[in-house]
């Protein structure tokens, strides 16, 4: 799974990388399975890979106030959960 993480979310990128995920930044032109950004700050506007993502099935995660455990749960299960 290739995950694109906005540059301002370096802590999330580092944590996912340490957990074994393949993480790229928004300036990389790599097709992505998931995008993690802060939608309230216009996160998708800053991602150059948006044109190269898979058109169907790309998961967009608004990091908002989510913990790394919540983000990882969403990545692994492709669903938001109310357990957090």
Residue pairs with C-beta under 8 A, 6 or more apart in sequence:
1 21
1 22
1 33
1 34
1 75
2 22
2 23
2 24
2 30
2 31
2 32
2 33
2 34
3 16
3 21
3 22
3 23
3 24
3 32
3 33
3 34
3 35
3 36
3 75
4 23
4 24
4 25
4 26
4 28
4 30
4 32
4 34
4 35
4 36
4 47
4 49
4 53
5 12
5 13
5 16
5 23
5 24
5 25
5 26
5 35
5 36
5 37
6 25
6 26
6 36
6 37
6 38
6 43
6 46
6 47
7 25
7 26
7 27
7 46
8 38
8 41
9 36
9 37
9 38
9 63
12 36
12 63
12 68
12 71
13 23
13 25
15 68
16 23
16 68
16 71
16 72
17 23
19 72
21 75
24 30
24 32
24 49
26 46
26 47
26 48
26 49
27 48
28 49
29 48
29 49
29 52
30 49
30 52
31 49
31 52
31 53
31 54
32 49
32 52
32 53
32 54
32 58
33 54
33 57
33 58
33 59
34 58
34 59
34 60
34 61
34 75
35 44
35 47
35 49
35 50
35 53
35 58
35 59
35 60
35 61
36 61
36 63
36 71
37 43
37 44
37 46
37 47
37 60
37 61
37 62
37 63
38 62
38 63
38 64
39 62
39 64
40 62
40 64
43 62
43 63
44 50
44 60
59 74
59 75
59 78
61 71
61 74
61 75
63 71
66 74
66 84
67 84
69 84
70 81
70 84
73 81
73 84
74 80
74 81
